[in-house]
Amino acid sequence: MKKPTGFKKWILACLLLTFSISSSGCFYLVLGGVAAAGGYAVSADTIQGETDKDAREVWNSAVDIISILGIITAQNRGLGKIAAVVNGAKVTVNVLTVTQSVVQLKVKARKAFFPSIANAQTVYVKIMNRVSGSER
């Protein structure tokens, strides 16, 4: 077997670096802004978190924020589901009352069959900032 040349070594090193970063915990470091808003990634395309705010307030904030960021394609307040398109990604928002004092917000985003965690993060953080009164 031939030894790799300088260029091939560089490409191999880049591939190994990319693989090691993607398979380590560094993915979650990127989501620091979400952690500050009380959320966490539950999958490659979903952010979720809980709040002590009223479900109606969370719902109204979600509708307002998504209307600003994109286009709502469907919504069902009874089920707590909103479907929308934000930055070309299909976004699904779920607002679920867990207990009388806890409401769960879950945001999922996919763009062309691939996870779009950046869009999910943006939508989640903006909704939670609106709910907490610290919207910028």
Steps between C-alpha positions, in 0.01 A plus 500: 500500500628847409570760766264799480642816345494839677164601352342164574631517859341842538165376368516193725580718802204728423265203466621351827462834677147543365404150607649537848320831561167369373522186712604677820304727731601815310162501324338598827747783559361672192159498664610719793240766419227241530626385840485859621132503401437180698489263203691199382535301181301177508604395149692634204202712394310573822539740792272484799466656840254584772366823644275598788308745282138446398440277195290773336789746535747250351260422214440867418873574512571205270241617246633858511867401464442248223284751312793741511766242405308311235160377383260292708359220285278336765411545863282318750478668839313203652787266417763768559657453155626755251649416160695767317777576253789705640809573288402221261475243781184318606451591865265326742426655838324311778368673811402241762366557850689250717356608838303801618827689545720351226467549125732322255610669177645277228632633169601271213653624172597313184623638171494275193491178707791615719486626859516877535590543866598864440144585393354304791734683737411843360126440525523346848717775647287779353178346634648446846643853506156639411336288771754604765472867402866530395436519125758704315 
